[in-house]
Amino acid sequence: MKIKLNPDVETVNLVKTGLKESGGYCPCRLDRTEDTKCMCKEFREQIADPDFEGFCHCMLYYKEK
């Protein structure tokens, strides 16, 4: 398993700016809970699945098998 940043630098910069403005919460989510703090609960659960490969919700991280 390997987790890496999205290779699209523009997307990474946009999401990182959103994270700074939101205090570390996913800029794609309206609610501000511990579950939406980056790295969000949804992606942590996805990366726990050995068969999952893909991006997190906000497209910042990518998990390879």
CHARMM internal coordinates of N, CA and C (Angstrom, degrees):
IC EDIT
DIST 1 N 1 CA 1.4581
DIST 1 CA 1 C 1.5224
ANGL 1 N 1 CA 1 C 109.02
DIST 1 C 2 N 1.3037
ANGL 1 CA 1 C 2 N 114.78
DIHE 1 N 1 CA 1 C 2 N 136.33
DIST 2 N 2 CA 1.4557
ANGL 1 C 2 N 2 CA 120.67
DIHE 1 CA 1 C 2 N 2 CA 178.25
DIST 2 CA 2 C 1.5206
ANGL 2 N 2 CA 2 C 108.72
DIHE 1 C 2 N 2 CA 2 C -140.53
DIST 2 C 3 N 1.3308
ANGL 2 CA 2 C 3 N 116.48
DIHE 2 N 2 CA 2 C 3 N 132.03
DIST 3 N 3 CA 1.4616
ANGL 2 C 3 N 3 CA 121.71
DIHE 2 CA 2 C 3 N 3 CA 176.84
DIST 3 CA 3 C 1.5163
ANGL 3 N 3 CA 3 C 107.43
DIHE 2 C 3 N 3 CA 3 C -114.18
DIST 3 C 4 N 1.3286
ANGL 3 CA 3 C 4 N 115.48
DIHE 3 N 3 CA 3 C 4 N 129.48
DIST 4 N 4 CA 1.4625
ANGL 3 C 4 N 4 CA 119.41
DIHE 3 CA 3 C 4 N 4 CA -179.32
DIST 4 CA 4 C 1.5192
ANGL 4 N 4 CA 4 C 109.63
DIHE 3 C 4 N 4 CA 4 C -138.56
DIST 4 C 5 N 1.3284
ANGL 4 CA 4 C 5 N 115.49
DIHE 4 N 4 CA 4 C 5 N 165.15
DIST 5 N 5 CA 1.4575
ANGL 4 C 5 N 5 CA 120.86
DIHE 4 CA 4 C 5 N 5 CA 175.71
DIST 5 CA 5 C 1.5176
ANGL 5 N 5 CA 5 C 110.31
DIHE 4 C 5 N 5 CA 5 C -72.02
DIST 5 C 6 N 1.2973
ANGL 5 CA 5 C 6 N 115.62
DIHE 5 N 5 CA 5 C 6 N 152.83
DIST 6 N 6 CA 1.4518
ANGL 5 C 6 N 6 CA 122.53
DIHE 5 CA 5 C 6 N 6 CA 174.21
DIST 6 CA 6 C 1.5329
ANGL 6 N 6 CA 6 C 108.18
DIHE 5 C 6 N 6 CA 6 C -56.07
DIST 6 C 7 N 1.3277
ANGL 6 CA 6 C 7 N 118.57
DIHE 6 N 6 CA 6 C 7 N 133.91
DIST 7 N 7 CA 1.4672
ANGL 6 C 7 N 7 CA 119.66
DIHE 6 CA 6 C 7 N 7 CA 179.21
DIST 7 CA 7 C 1.5322
ANGL 7 N 7 CA 7 C 113.81
DIHE 6 C 7 N 7 CA 7 C -69.53
DIST 7 C 8 N 1.3316
ANGL 7 CA 7 C 8 N 117.25
DIHE 7 N 7 CA 7 C 8 N -12.95
DIST 8 N 8 CA 1.4646
ANGL 7 C 8 N 8 CA 121.45
DIHE 7 CA 7 C 8 N 8 CA 178.49
DIST 8 CA 8 C 1.5295
ANGL 8 N 8 CA 8 C 108.80
DIHE 7 C 8 N 8 CA 8 C -81.28
DIST 8 C 9 N 1.3193
ANGL 8 CA 8 C 9 N 117.22
DIHE 8 N 8 CA 8 C 9 N 102.15
DIST 9 N 9 CA 1.4618
ANGL 8 C 9 N 9 CA 123.50
DIHE 8 CA 8 C 9 N 9 CA -175.10
DIST 9 CA 9 C 1.5248
ANGL 9 N 9 CA 9 C 111.79
DIHE 8 C 9 N 9 CA 9 C -59.83
DIST 9 C 10 N 1.3187
ANGL 9 CA 9 C 10 N 117.35
DIHE 9 N 9 CA 9 C 10 N -37.69
DIST 10 N 10 CA 1.4667
ANGL 9 C 10 N 10 CA 121.10
DIHE 9 CA 9 C 10 N 10 CA -179.83
DIST 10 CA 10 C 1.5388
ANGL 10 N 10 CA 10 C 110.81
DIHE 9 C 10 N 10 CA 10 C -62.86
DIST 10 C 11 N 1.3245
ANGL 10 CA 10 C 11 N 116.76
DIHE 10 N 10 CA 10 C 11 N -43.32
DIST 11 N 11 CA 1.4693
ANGL 10 C 11 N 11 CA 120.72
DIHE 10 CA 10 C 11 N 11 CA 177.99
DIST 11 CA 11 C 1.5176
ANGL 11 N 11 CA 11 C 110.36
DIHE 10 C 11 N 11 CA 11 C -64.01
DIST 11 C 12 N 1.3232
ANGL 11 CA 11 C 12 N 117.24
DIHE 11 N 11 CA 11 C 12 N -45.00
DIST 12 N 12 CA 1.4664
ANGL 11 C 12 N 12 CA 121.63
DIHE 11 CA 11 C 12 N 12 CA 179.87
DIST 12 CA 12 C 1.5259
ANGL 12 N 12 CA 12 C 110.05
DIHE 11 C 12 N 12 CA 12 C -59.46
DIST 12 C 13 N 1.3184
ANGL 12 CA 12 C 13 N 118.00
DIHE 12 N 12 CA 12 C 13 N -46.46
DIST 13 N 13 CA 1.4648
ANGL 12 C 13 N 13 CA 121.30
DIHE 12 CA 12 C 13 N 13 CA 179.90
DIST 13 CA 13 C 1.5241
ANGL 13 N 13 CA 13 C 111.72
DIHE 12 C 13 N 13 CA 13 C -62.93
DIST 13 C 14 N 1.3188
ANGL 13 CA 13 C 14 N 117.18
DIHE 13 N 13 CA 13 C 14 N -41.23
DIST 14 N 14 CA 1.4624
ANGL 13 C 14 N 14 CA 121.84
DIHE 13 CA 13 C 14 N 14 CA 179.17
DIST 14 CA 14 C 1.5342
ANGL 14 N 14 CA 14 C 111.03
DIHE 13 C 14 N 14 CA 14 C -63.27
DIST 14 C 15 N 1.3294
ANGL 14 CA 14 C 15 N 116.63
DIHE 14 N 14 CA 14 C 15 N -46.34
DIST 15 N 15 CA 1.4648
ANGL 14 C 15 N 15 CA 120.20
DIHE 14 CA 14 C 15 N 15 CA -179.50
DIST 15 CA 15 C 1.5345
ANGL 15 N 15 CA 15 C 110.51
DIHE 14 C 15 N 15 CA 15 C -67.55
DIST 15 C 16 N 1.3209
ANGL 15 CA 15 C 16 N 117.84
DIHE 15 N 15 CA 15 C 16 N -41.99
DIST 16 N 16 CA 1.4697
ANGL 15 C 16 N 16 CA 120.27
DIHE 15 CA 15 C 16 N 16 CA 179.23
DIST 16 CA 16 C 1.5299
ANGL 16 N 16 CA 16 C 111.13
DIHE 15 C 16 N 16 CA 16 C -62.78
DIST 16 C 17 N 1.3177
ANGL 16 CA 16 C 17 N 117.76
DIHE 16 N 16 CA 16 C 17 N -37.74
DIST 17 N 17 CA 1.4661
ANGL 16 C 17 N 17 CA 120.83
DIHE 16 CA 16 C 17 N 17 CA 175.72
DIST 17 CA 17 C 1.5273
ANGL 17 N 17 CA 17 C 109.79
DIHE 16 C 17 N 17 CA 17 C -62.65
DIST 17 C 18 N 1.3262
ANGL 17 CA 17 C 18 N 116.24
DIHE 17 N 17 CA 17 C 18 N -45.04
DIST 18 N 18 CA 1.4567
ANGL 17 C 18 N 18 CA 120.67
DIHE 17 CA 17 C 18 N 18 CA 177.28
DIST 18 CA 18 C 1.5101
ANGL 18 N 18 CA 18 C 112.83
DIHE 17 C 18 N 18 CA 18 C -61.07
DIST 18 C 19 N 1.3294
ANGL 18 CA 18 C 19 N 116.76
DIHE 18 N 18 CA 18 C 19 N -38.45
DIST 19 N 19 CA 1.4714
ANGL 18 C 19 N 19 CA 120.94
DIHE 18 CA 18 C 19 N 19 CA 177.78
DIST 19 CA 19 C 1.5277
ANGL 19 N 19 CA 19 C 111.00
DIHE 18 C 19 N 19 CA 19 C -64.18
DIST 19 C 20 N 1.3233
ANGL 19 CA 19 C 20 N 116.62
DIHE 19 N 19 CA 19 C 20 N -41.66
DIST 20 N 20 CA 1.4710
ANGL 19 C 20 N 20 CA 120.17
DIHE 19 CA 19 C 20 N 20 CA 178.39
DIST 20 CA 20 C 1.5227
ANGL 20 N 20 CA 20 C 110.94
DIHE 19 C 20 N 20 CA 20 C -63.45
DIST 20 C 21 N 1.3246
ANGL 20 CA 20 C 21 N 116.39
DIHE 20 N 20 CA 20 C 21 N -42.54
DIST 21 N 21 CA 1.4666
ANGL 20 C 21 N 21 CA 120.82
DIHE 20 CA 20 C 21 N 21 CA -178.04
DIST 21 CA 21 C 1.5254
ANGL 21 N 21 CA 21 C 112.50
DIHE 20 C 21 N 21 CA 21 C -70.36
DIST 21 C 22 N 1.3401
ANGL 21 CA 21 C 22 N 116.71
DIHE 21 N 21 CA 21 C 22 N -25.30
DIST 22 N 22 CA 1.4703
ANGL 21 C 22 N 22 CA 120.13
DIHE 21 CA 21 C 22 N 22 CA -176.91
DIST 22 CA 22 C 1.5190
ANGL 22 N 22 CA 22 C 112.69
DIHE 21 C 22 N 22 CA 22 C -100.80
DIST 22 C 23 N 1.3209
ANGL 22 CA 22 C 23 N 117.32
DIHE 22 N 22 CA 22 C 23 N 5.40
DIST 23 N 23 CA 1.4601
ANGL 22 C 23 N 23 CA 119.62
DIHE 22 CA 22 C 23 N 23 CA -179.64
DIST 23 CA 23 C 1.5133
ANGL 23 N 23 CA 23 C 113.57
DIHE 22 C 23 N 23 CA 23 C 74.93
DIST 23 C 24 N 1.3257
ANGL 23 CA 23 C 24 N 117.66
DIHE 23 N 23 CA 23 C 24 N 25.10
DIST 24 N 24 CA 1.4563
ANGL 23 C 24 N 24 CA 121.91
DIHE 23 CA 23 C 24 N 24 CA 177.09
DIST 24 CA 24 C 1.5162
ANGL 24 N 24 CA 24 C 114.35
DIHE 23 C 24 N 24 CA 24 C 96.35
DIST 24 C 25 N 1.3327
ANGL 24 CA 24 C 25 N 116.65
DIHE 24 N 24 CA 24 C 25 N 1.49
DIST 25 N 25 CA 1.4579
ANGL 24 C 25 N 25 CA 119.98
DIHE 24 CA 24 C 25 N 25 CA 177.57
DIST 25 CA 25 C 1.5213
ANGL 25 N 25 CA 25 C 109.48
DIHE 24 C 25 N 25 CA 25 C -88.34
DIST 25 C 26 N 1.3212
ANGL 25 CA 25 C 26 N 115.93
DIHE 25 N 25 CA 25 C 26 N 148.50
DIST 26 N 26 CA 1.4619
ANGL 25 C 26 N 26 CA 121.34
DIHE 25 CA 25 C 26 N 26 CA -179.45
DIST 26 CA 26 C 1.5280
ANGL 26 N 26 CA 26 C 109.63
DIHE 25 C 26 N 26 CA 26 C -53.34
DIST 26 C 27 N 1.3307
ANGL 26 CA 26 C 27 N 117.43
DIHE 26 N 26 CA 26 C 27 N 121.80
DIST 27 N 27 CA 1.4624
ANGL 26 C 27 N 27 CA 119.67
DIHE 26 CA 26 C 27 N 27 CA -179.00
DIST 27 CA 27 C 1.5268
ANGL 27 N 27 CA 27 C 112.81
DIHE 26 C 27 N 27 CA 27 C -69.88
DIST 27 C 28 N 1.3077
ANGL 27 CA 27 C 28 N 117.50
DIHE 27 N 27 CA 27 C 28 N -10.86
DIST 28 N 28 CA 1.4653
ANGL 27 C 28 N 28 CA 121.92
DIHE 27 CA 27 C 28 N 28 CA 179.83
DIST 28 CA 28 C 1.5300
ANGL 28 N 28 CA 28 C 112.33
DIHE 27 C 28 N 28 CA 28 C -87.68
DIST 28 C 29 N 1.3029
ANGL 28 CA 28 C 29 N 117.61
DIHE 28 N 28 CA 28 C 29 N -6.26
DIST 29 N 29 CA 1.4682
ANGL 28 C 29 N 29 CA 122.03
DIHE 28 CA 28 C 29 N 29 CA -176.42
DIST 29 CA 29 C 1.5237
ANGL 29 N 29 CA 29 C 110.45
DIHE 28 C 29 N 29 CA 29 C -111.19
DIST 29 C 30 N 1.3133
ANGL 29 CA 29 C 30 N 116.14
DIHE 29 N 29 CA 29 C 30 N 144.96
DIST 30 N 30 CA 1.4675
ANGL 29 C 30 N 30 CA 120.98
DIHE 29 CA 29 C 30 N 30 CA 179.07
DIST 30 CA 30 C 1.5262
ANGL 30 N 30 CA 30 C 111.92
DIHE 29 C 30 N 30 CA 30 C -82.95
DIST 30 C 31 N 1.3406
ANGL 30 CA 30 C 31 N 116.19
DIHE 30 N 30 CA 30 C 31 N -35.13
DIST 31 N 31 CA 1.4634
ANGL 30 C 31 N 31 CA 118.92
DIHE 30 CA 30 C 31 N 31 CA -177.98
DIST 31 CA 31 C 1.5219
ANGL 31 N 31 CA 31 C 110.82
DIHE 30 C 31 N 31 CA 31 C -84.49
DIST 31 C 32 N 1.2972
ANGL 31 CA 31 C 32 N 115.63
DIHE 31 N 31 CA 31 C 32 N 148.71
DIST 32 N 32 CA 1.4661
ANGL 31 C 32 N 32 CA 122.45
DIHE 31 CA 31 C 32 N 32 CA -179.60
DIST 32 CA 32 C 1.5299
ANGL 32 N 32 CA 32 C 108.13
DIHE 31 C 32 N 32 CA 32 C -117.32
DIST 32 C 33 N 1.3368
ANGL 32 CA 32 C 33 N 114.83
DIHE 32 N 32 CA 32 C 33 N 90.22
DIST 33 N 33 CA 1.4608
ANGL 32 C 33 N 33 CA 121.37
DIHE 32 CA 32 C 33 N 33 CA 178.67
DIST 33 CA 33 C 1.5217
ANGL 33 N 33 CA 33 C 108.16
DIHE 32 C 33 N 33 CA 33 C -130.17
DIST 33 C 34 N 1.3134
ANGL 33 CA 33 C 34 N 116.44
DIHE 33 N 33 CA 33 C 34 N 171.71
DIST 34 N 34 CA 1.4626
ANGL 33 C 34 N 34 CA 119.83
DIHE 33 CA 33 C 34 N 34 CA 177.29
DIST 34 CA 34 C 1.5315
ANGL 34 N 34 CA 34 C 111.07
DIHE 33 C 34 N 34 CA 34 C -60.41
DIST 34 C 35 N 1.3232
ANGL 34 CA 34 C 35 N 116.99
DIHE 34 N 34 CA 34 C 35 N -27.63
DIST 35 N 35 CA 1.4648
ANGL 34 C 35 N 35 CA 120.55
DIHE 34 CA 34 C 35 N 35 CA 179.39
DIST 35 CA 35 C 1.5213
ANGL 35 N 35 CA 35 C 112.42
DIHE 34 C 35 N 35 CA 35 C -69.65
DIST 35 C 36 N 1.3360
ANGL 35 CA 35 C 36 N 117.95
DIHE 35 N 35 CA 35 C 36 N -21.34
DIST 36 N 36 CA 1.4587
ANGL 35 C 36 N 36 CA 120.84
DIHE 35 CA 35 C 36 N 36 CA -178.88
DIST 36 CA 36 C 1.5325
ANGL 36 N 36 CA 36 C 112.44
DIHE 35 C 36 N 36 CA 36 C -106.42
DIST 36 C 37 N 1.3148
ANGL 36 CA 36 C 37 N 116.76
DIHE 36 N 36 CA 36 C 37 N 8.37
DIST 37 N 37 CA 1.4694
ANGL 36 C 37 N 37 CA 121.24
DIHE 36 CA 36 C 37 N 37 CA 174.76
DIST 37 CA 37 C 1.5241
ANGL 37 N 37 CA 37 C 107.82
DIHE 36 C 37 N 37 CA 37 C -75.41
DIST 37 C 38 N 1.3144
ANGL 37 CA 37 C 38 N 117.59
DIHE 37 N 37 CA 37 C 38 N 135.45
DIST 38 N 38 CA 1.4575
ANGL 37 C 38 N 38 CA 122.32
DIHE 37 CA 37 C 38 N 38 CA -177.96
DIST 38 CA 38 C 1.5354
ANGL 38 N 38 CA 38 C 109.91
DIHE 37 C 38 N 38 CA 38 C -69.51
DIST 38 C 39 N 1.1888
ANGL 38 CA 38 C 39 N 120.25
DIHE 38 N 38 CA 38 C 39 N 131.28
DIST 39 N 39 CA 1.4335
ANGL 38 C 39 N 39 CA 138.68
DIHE 38 CA 38 C 39 N 39 CA -4.70
DIST 39 CA 39 C 1.5339
ANGL 39 N 39 CA 39 C 107.35
DIHE 38 C 39 N 39 CA 39 C -75.47
DIST 39 C 40 N 1.3150
ANGL 39 CA 39 C 40 N 116.10
DIHE 39 N 39 CA 39 C 40 N 119.35
DIST 40 N 40 CA 1.4650
ANGL 39 C 40 N 40 CA 122.23
DIHE 39 CA 39 C 40 N 40 CA -169.58
DIST 40 CA 40 C 1.5310
ANGL 40 N 40 CA 40 C 112.63
DIHE 39 C 40 N 40 CA 40 C -67.19
DIST 40 C 41 N 1.3268
ANGL 40 CA 40 C 41 N 114.00
DIHE 40 N 40 CA 40 C 41 N 160.08
DIST 41 N 41 CA 1.4617
ANGL 40 C 41 N 41 CA 121.12
DIHE 40 CA 40 C 41 N 41 CA -179.53
DIST 41 CA 41 C 1.5326
ANGL 41 N 41 CA 41 C 110.85
DIHE 40 C 41 N 41 CA 41 C -58.68
DIST 41 C 42 N 1.3338
ANGL 41 CA 41 C 42 N 116.75
DIHE 41 N 41 CA 41 C 42 N -41.44
DIST 42 N 42 CA 1.4638
ANGL 41 C 42 N 42 CA 120.29
DIHE 41 CA 41 C 42 N 42 CA -179.56
DIST 42 CA 42 C 1.5264
ANGL 42 N 42 CA 42 C 111.21
DIHE 41 C 42 N 42 CA 42 C -55.90
DIST 42 C 43 N 1.3332
ANGL 42 CA 42 C 43 N 117.84
DIHE 42 N 42 CA 42 C 43 N -45.94
DIST 43 N 43 CA 1.4589
ANGL 42 C 43 N 43 CA 120.63
DIHE 42 CA 42 C 43 N 43 CA -178.51
DIST 43 CA 43 C 1.5207
ANGL 43 N 43 CA 43 C 111.21
DIHE 42 C 43 N 43 CA 43 C -73.17
DIST 43 C 44 N 1.3234
ANGL 43 CA 43 C 44 N 117.81
DIHE 43 N 43 CA 43 C 44 N -36.66
DIST 44 N 44 CA 1.4723
ANGL 43 C 44 N 44 CA 119.78
DIHE 43 CA 43 C 44 N 44 CA 176.58
DIST 44 CA 44 C 1.5235
ANGL 44 N 44 CA 44 C 110.56
DIHE 43 C 44 N 44 CA 44 C -59.75
DIST 44 C 45 N 1.3241
ANGL 44 CA 44 C 45 N 116.37
DIHE 44 N 44 CA 44 C 45 N -38.97
DIST 45 N 45 CA 1.4659
ANGL 44 C 45 N 45 CA 119.95
DIHE 44 CA 44 C 45 N 45 CA 177.27
DIST 45 CA 45 C 1.5243
ANGL 45 N 45 CA 45 C 111.07
DIHE 44 C 45 N 45 CA 45 C -69.50
DIST 45 C 46 N 1.3188
ANGL 45 CA 45 C 46 N 116.84
DIHE 45 N 45 CA 45 C 46 N -38.32
DIST 46 N 46 CA 1.4640
ANGL 45 C 46 N 46 CA 120.00
DIHE 45 CA 45 C 46 N 46 CA 178.55
DIST 46 CA 46 C 1.5233
ANGL 46 N 46 CA 46 C 110.94
DIHE 45 C 46 N 46 CA 46 C -64.86
DIST 46 C 47 N 1.3285
ANGL 46 CA 46 C 47 N 117.75
DIHE 46 N 46 CA 46 C 47 N -41.88
DIST 47 N 47 CA 1.4677
ANGL 46 C 47 N 47 CA 118.83
DIHE 46 CA 46 C 47 N 47 CA -177.80
DIST 47 CA 47 C 1.5240
ANGL 47 N 47 CA 47 C 111.81
DIHE 46 C 47 N 47 CA 47 C -72.64
DIST 47 C 48 N 1.3283
ANGL 47 CA 47 C 48 N 117.15
DIHE 47 N 47 CA 47 C 48 N -17.97
DIST 48 N 48 CA 1.4642
ANGL 47 C 48 N 48 CA 120.09
DIHE 47 CA 47 C 48 N 48 CA 175.30
DIST 48 CA 48 C 1.5308
ANGL 48 N 48 CA 48 C 110.97
DIHE 47 C 48 N 48 CA 48 C -72.43
DIST 48 C 49 N 1.3235
ANGL 48 CA 48 C 49 N 116.92
DIHE 48 N 48 CA 48 C 49 N -20.44
DIST 49 N 49 CA 1.4624
ANGL 48 C 49 N 49 CA 122.38
DIHE 48 CA 48 C 49 N 49 CA 178.66
DIST 49 CA 49 C 1.5291
ANGL 49 N 49 CA 49 C 108.44
DIHE 48 C 49 N 49 CA 49 C -82.16
DIST 49 C 50 N 1.3311
ANGL 49 CA 49 C 50 N 117.78
DIHE 49 N 49 CA 49 C 50 N 115.41
DIST 50 N 50 CA 1.4720
ANGL 49 C 50 N 50 CA 119.33
DIHE 49 CA 49 C 50 N 50 CA -177.28
DIST 50 CA 50 C 1.5228
ANGL 50 N 50 CA 50 C 113.61
DIHE 49 C 50 N 50 CA 50 C -64.30
DIST 50 C 51 N 1.3245
ANGL 50 CA 50 C 51 N 118.08
DIHE 50 N 50 CA 50 C 51 N -18.58
DIST 51 N 51 CA 1.4628
ANGL 50 C 51 N 51 CA 121.03
DIHE 50 CA 50 C 51 N 51 CA -179.38
DIST 51 CA 51 C 1.5246
ANGL 51 N 51 CA 51 C 113.53
DIHE 50 C 51 N 51 CA 51 C -91.80
DIST 51 C 52 N 1.3355
ANGL 51 CA 51 C 52 N 117.23
DIHE 51 N 51 CA 51 C 52 N -7.63
DIST 52 N 52 CA 1.4630
ANGL 51 C 52 N 52 CA 120.04
DIHE 51 CA 51 C 52 N 52 CA -178.76
DIST 52 CA 52 C 1.5226
ANGL 52 N 52 CA 52 C 110.58
DIHE 51 C 52 N 52 CA 52 C -78.79
DIST 52 C 53 N 1.3220
ANGL 52 CA 52 C 53 N 115.53
DIHE 52 N 52 CA 52 C 53 N 134.53
DIST 53 N 53 CA 1.4535
ANGL 52 C 53 N 53 CA 122.42
DIHE 52 CA 52 C 53 N 53 CA 169.53
DIST 53 CA 53 C 1.5130
ANGL 53 N 53 CA 53 C 106.60
DIHE 52 C 53 N 53 CA 53 C -140.13
DIST 53 C 54 N 1.3309
ANGL 53 CA 53 C 54 N 117.01
DIHE 53 N 53 CA 53 C 54 N 128.31
DIST 54 N 54 CA 1.4446
ANGL 53 C 54 N 54 CA 119.92
DIHE 53 CA 53 C 54 N 54 CA 178.51
DIST 54 CA 54 C 1.5104
ANGL 54 N 54 CA 54 C 112.88
DIHE 53 C 54 N 54 CA 54 C 156.36
DIST 54 C 55 N 1.3442
ANGL 54 CA 54 C 55 N 114.74
DIHE 54 N 54 CA 54 C 55 N -173.05
DIST 55 N 55 CA 1.4544
ANGL 54 C 55 N 55 CA 122.86
DIHE 54 CA 54 C 55 N 55 CA -177.09
DIST 55 CA 55 C 1.5207
ANGL 55 N 55 CA 55 C 111.54
DIHE 54 C 55 N 55 CA 55 C -87.19
DIST 55 C 56 N 1.3220
ANGL 55 CA 55 C 56 N 115.36
DIHE 55 N 55 CA 55 C 56 N 155.17
DIST 56 N 56 CA 1.4555
ANGL 55 C 56 N 56 CA 120.97
DIHE 55 CA 55 C 56 N 56 CA 168.91
DIST 56 CA 56 C 1.5340
ANGL 56 N 56 CA 56 C 107.74
DIHE 55 C 56 N 56 CA 56 C -72.15
DIST 56 C 57 N 1.3144
ANGL 56 CA 56 C 57 N 116.90
DIHE 56 N 56 CA 56 C 57 N 172.72
DIST 57 N 57 CA 1.4608
ANGL 56 C 57 N 57 CA 122.56
DIHE 56 CA 56 C 57 N 57 CA -174.71
DIST 57 CA 57 C 1.5297
ANGL 57 N 57 CA 57 C 112.68
DIHE 56 C 57 N 57 CA 57 C -56.24
DIST 57 C 58 N 1.3162
ANGL 57 CA 57 C 58 N 117.92
DIHE 57 N 57 CA 57 C 58 N -41.68
DIST 58 N 58 CA 1.4677
ANGL 57 C 58 N 58 CA 120.62
DIHE 57 CA 57 C 58 N 58 CA -175.55
DIST 58 CA 58 C 1.5425
ANGL 58 N 58 CA 58 C 112.55
DIHE 57 C 58 N 58 CA 58 C -92.19
DIST 58 C 59 N 1.3249
ANGL 58 CA 58 C 59 N 115.78
DIHE 58 N 58 CA 58 C 59 N 3.32
DIST 59 N 59 CA 1.4783
ANGL 58 C 59 N 59 CA 121.80
DIHE 58 CA 58 C 59 N 59 CA 175.73
DIST 59 CA 59 C 1.5310
ANGL 59 N 59 CA 59 C 114.49
DIHE 58 C 59 N 59 CA 59 C 71.23
DIST 59 C 60 N 1.3288
ANGL 59 CA 59 C 60 N 117.41
DIHE 59 N 59 CA 59 C 60 N 18.99
DIST 60 N 60 CA 1.4650
ANGL 59 C 60 N 60 CA 119.95
DIHE 59 CA 59 C 60 N 60 CA 178.24
DIST 60 CA 60 C 1.5191
ANGL 60 N 60 CA 60 C 111.03
DIHE 59 C 60 N 60 CA 60 C -80.00
DIST 60 C 61 N 1.3308
ANGL 60 CA 60 C 61 N 117.08
DIHE 60 N 60 CA 60 C 61 N -44.72
DIST 61 N 61 CA 1.4649
ANGL 60 C 61 N 61 CA 122.52
DIHE 60 CA 60 C 61 N 61 CA -176.30
DIST 61 CA 61 C 1.5168
ANGL 61 N 61 CA 61 C 111.51
DIHE 60 C 61 N 61 CA 61 C -110.72
DIST 61 C 62 N 1.3416
ANGL 61 CA 61 C 62 N 114.41
DIHE 61 N 61 CA 61 C 62 N 151.52
DIST 62 N 62 CA 1.4506
ANGL 61 C 62 N 62 CA 121.33
DIHE 61 CA 61 C 62 N 62 CA 175.06
DIST 62 CA 62 C 1.5196
ANGL 62 N 62 CA 62 C 108.06
DIHE 61 C 62 N 62 CA 62 C -129.44
DIST 62 C 63 N 1.3212
ANGL 62 CA 62 C 63 N 115.87
DIHE 62 N 62 CA 62 C 63 N 132.75
DIST 63 N 63 CA 1.4660
ANGL 62 C 63 N 63 CA 120.70
DIHE 62 CA 62 C 63 N 63 CA 177.27
DIST 63 CA 63 C 1.5208
ANGL 63 N 63 CA 63 C 109.14
DIHE 62 C 63 N 63 CA 63 C -106.84
DIST 63 C 64 N 1.3357
ANGL 63 CA 63 C 64 N 115.15
DIHE 63 N 63 CA 63 C 64 N 124.45
DIST 64 N 64 CA 1.4594
ANGL 63 C 64 N 64 CA 121.21
DIHE 63 CA 63 C 64 N 64 CA 173.72
DIST 64 CA 64 C 1.5230
ANGL 64 N 64 CA 64 C 108.32
DIHE 63 C 64 N 64 CA 64 C -96.52
DIST 64 C 65 N 1.3290
ANGL 64 CA 64 C 65 N 115.74
DIHE 64 N 64 CA 64 C 65 N 152.28
DIST 65 N 65 CA 1.4735
ANGL 64 C 65 N 65 CA 119.82
DIHE 64 CA 64 C 65 N 65 CA 175.76
DIST 65 CA 65 C 1.5008
ANGL 65 N 65 CA 65 C 110.47
DIHE 64 C 65 N 65 CA 65 C -70.01
END
COOR INIT
IC SEED 1 N 1 CA 1 C
IC BUILD
